[in-house]
Amino acid sequence: MTLAADTPTPRRDRGLLGDLAHVVRRHLPWARRRAAEEEPPTTDDALVRALCHDMRSPLASLEAALGSLGRTPEHASELLELARTQTSHLASMLRTADATGGAVRRTGARVLRDVVLAAVASSGLPRTQLAVELRGEVGDVPVADARVQRILTNLLENAHRHGGGAAVRLVASARPGWVDLALTQDGVPADRVVGHLRTTRPPVDLTGLGLWSVRRQTHELGGRLVWDDDGSSFTLTVQLPDR
């Protein structure tokens, strides 16, 4: 049994000339009008748009902080803390972008245990904030598609960016034909999260882009998303077919 072994990646590489033509067409007035009416934005278009939207403010703050270091040495510690905060925010954005971009299918399978460890390492979530449980032999399930790790990374990074430091619990379990990946965190705004999960079009900024990507990639793999809100903690479960 292999997780997502036979699921194709629907993304097609247009090549350099194709990408250039695509950008030129989308910047023509008539093409923009027709694209807005007929063609939903691709994942790459949504990702670039979101990065351009969200990175302007932290980059401007970082530039201002670094530019003030030499002029106001008495405030150096405060400016360095501001620079560290903005750098951390930018790093989180780039992790979200990396986990949202089109996944390349792997030629060889890894086991789920290694995929979970890699997702934890590539997210910004501190290990002291995270508890991971692999029930039974689910850690030995082969994983043949990189989108599984991207889904986990996006979920963990979203909990890191928007969870307010609340503890996170990740539980992986197996049942006949399926593998469940459940992430639980207290204080999650359930209505907002569910809204991002239900939308079919990518958001204009990085807020919600990771969850939109989780929804898209889960469906590409033939999986399902279910959630539960008990009033204090929110649990999102990604159900993936074990082929």
C-alpha positions in Angstrom: 0.0 0.0 0.0 1.3 3.4 -0.9 0.0 6.9 -0.1 -0.8 8.8 -3.3 1.2 6.4 -5.5 -0.9 6.6 -8.7 -2.2 10.2 -8.5 -0.9 12.3 -11.4 0.3 15.9 -11.0 -2.1 18.0 -13.2 0.4 20.9 -13.6 2.0 21.2 -17.0 5.3 23.0 -17.6 4.9 25.7 -20.3 8.6 26.3 -20.7 10.3 29.7 -20.7 8.7 31.0 -23.9 5.3 29.8 -22.9 5.7 31.5 -19.5 6.7 34.8 -21.2 3.8 34.7 -23.6 1.4 33.9 -20.7 2.7 37.0 -18.8 2.5 39.3 -21.8 -1.1 38.1 -22.7 -2.3 38.7 -19.1 -0.9 42.2 -19.1 -2.9 43.3 -22.3 -6.1 45.1 -21.4 -8.3 42.9 -23.4 -6.6 39.8 -22.2 -7.0 40.9 -18.5 -10.7 41.4 -19.1 -11.2 38.1 -20.7 -9.0 36.3 -18.2 -11.0 37.8 -15.3 -14.2 36.5 -16.9 -13.1 33.1 -18.2 -9.8 31.9 -16.6 -9.3 31.4 -12.9 -5.8 32.3 -11.7 -3.2 29.6 -11.7 -1.4 28.6 -8.5 1.7 30.3 -9.7 -0.2 33.5 -10.5 -1.9 33.5 -7.1 1.4 32.8 -5.3 3.3 35.7 -7.0 0.3 38.1 -6.4 0.1 37.1 -2.8 3.9 37.5 -2.2 3.9 40.9 -3.9 0.9 42.0 -1.8 2.2 40.7 1.6 6.0 41.3 1.4 5.9 45.1 0.8 5.2 46.1 4.4 7.7 43.9 6.2 10.4 44.7 3.6 9.8 48.4 4.0 9.9 48.0 7.8 13.1 46.0 7.6 14.7 48.5 5.2 13.8 51.4 7.6 15.1 49.6 10.7 18.4 48.7 9.0 18.8 52.2 7.7 18.3 53.7 11.1 20.9 51.6 12.9 23.8 53.9 12.1 21.8 57.1 12.7 20.3 56.2 16.1 22.7 54.0 17.9 20.9 54.6 21.2 18.0 52.5 19.8 20.1 49.8 18.3 18.6 47.0 20.4 15.0 48.0 19.6 15.8 48.3 15.8 17.6 44.9 15.8 14.5 43.3 17.5 12.3 44.9 14.9 14.5 43.6 12.1 14.5 40.1 13.6 10.7 40.2 13.8 10.3 41.3 10.2 12.9 38.7 9.0 11.0 36.0 10.8 7.8 37.1 9.2 9.3 37.1 5.8 10.8 33.6 6.3 7.4 32.3 7.3 5.9 33.8 4.1 8.5 32.1 2.0 7.9 28.7 3.8 4.2 29.1 3.0 5.0 30.0 -0.6 7.4 27.0 -1.0 4.7 24.6 0.4 2.0 26.1 -1.8 3.9 25.9 -5.1 3.3 23.0 -7.5 4.7 19.8 -6.1 7.0 17.6 -8.2 6.2 14.0 -8.0 8.9 11.9 -6.4 10.2 8.8 -8.2 10.9 6.9 -5.0 8.7 6.4 -2.0 9.5 7.5 1.5 7.7 6.3 4.6 5.3 8.6 6.3 7.4 8.9 9.4 10.2 10.6 7.4 7.7 12.8 5.6 6.3 14.0 8.9 9.8 14.7 10.3 10.7 16.6 7.1 7.5 18.7 7.3 8.2 19.6 10.9 11.8 20.6 10.1 10.8 22.8 7.2 8.0 24.6 9.0 8.7 27.4 11.5 6.8 25.7 14.3 9.0 25.3 17.4 9.3 21.7 18.5 8.4 22.6 22.1 5.0 23.8 20.8 4.3 20.6 18.8 3.3 17.0 19.9 3.4 14.3 17.2 1.7 10.9 17.5 2.0 8.2 14.9 -0.5 5.5 15.8 0.2 1.8 15.1 2.3 1.2 12.0 1.1 4.3 10.1 4.7 5.6 10.2 5.8 2.8 7.8 3.2 3.6 5.1 5.1 4.5 1.9 4.5 8.0 0.5 5.2 8.5 -3.2 4.0 12.0 -3.8 5.6 15.2 -2.5 2.3 16.9 -2.1 1.7 15.0 1.1 4.7 16.8 2.7 3.5 20.1 1.3 0.1 19.6 2.9 1.7 18.9 6.3 4.1 21.8 6.0 1.3 24.2 5.1 -0.8 23.1 8.1 2.1 23.4 10.5 3.2 26.7 9.1 -0.3 28.0 9.3 -0.5 27.0 13.0 2.8 28.7 13.6 1.8 32.0 11.9 -1.8 32.3 13.1 -2.0 30.2 16.3 -0.8 32.8 18.8 1.8 30.3 20.3 -0.9 27.8 21.2 0.2 24.1 21.4 -0.3 22.0 18.3 -1.0 18.3 18.2 -0.5 16.2 15.0 -1.9 12.7 15.0 -1.4 10.3 12.1 -3.5 7.1 12.0 -4.5 4.4 9.4 -7.7 2.6 8.7 -8.5 0.3 5.8 -7.8 2.2 2.6 -7.1 5.6 4.2 -4.5 7.5 6.2 -5.8 10.3 8.5 -3.6 13.3 9.4 -5.3 15.3 12.2 -4.0 18.7 13.5 -5.5 20.2 16.6 -4.9 23.6 18.1 -6.8 25.7 20.7 -8.2 29.2 20.0 -8.5 28.7 16.3 -11.1 31.0 14.6 -13.1 28.1 13.1 -15.3 30.2 10.8 -12.4 31.9 9.2 -10.5 28.6 8.7 -13.5 26.9 7.2 -14.1 29.8 4.9 -10.5 29.5 3.5 -11.0 25.7 3.1 -14.2 26.1 1.2 -13.1 28.8 -1.3 -12.4 27.6 -4.8 -10.3 30.7 -5.8 -7.0 31.7 -4.2 -6.9 34.7 -1.9 -5.2 37.9 -2.9 -2.7 37.7 -0.1 -0.9 35.0 1.9 -3.6 34.9 4.6 -5.6 31.8 3.7 -3.3 30.8 0.8 -1.8 27.9 2.7 -5.2 26.5 3.6 -6.4 27.0 0.0 -3.4 25.1 -1.1 -4.1 22.3 1.4 -7.6 22.0 0.0 -6.4 21.9 -3.6 -3.7 19.4 -3.1 -5.8 17.2 -0.9 -8.5 17.0 -3.7 -5.8 16.4 -6.3 -4.7 13.3 -4.3 -8.3 12.0 -4.1 -8.5 12.9 -0.4 -11.0 14.7 1.8 -11.0 17.4 4.5 -13.1 17.2 7.6 -13.0 19.4 10.7 -14.4 19.5 14.2 -14.8 22.5 16.6 -15.7 21.7 20.2 -15.7 25.4 21.3 -12.1 25.4 22.6 -10.0 23.5 20.2 -10.2 23.0 16.4 -9.2 19.8 14.6 -8.6 19.6 10.9 -8.2 16.2 9.5 -6.8 15.4 6.0 -8.0 12.0 4.8 -5.8 10.6 2.1 -6.4 7.3 0.2 -3.8 4.6 0.8 -3.4 2.9 -2.5 
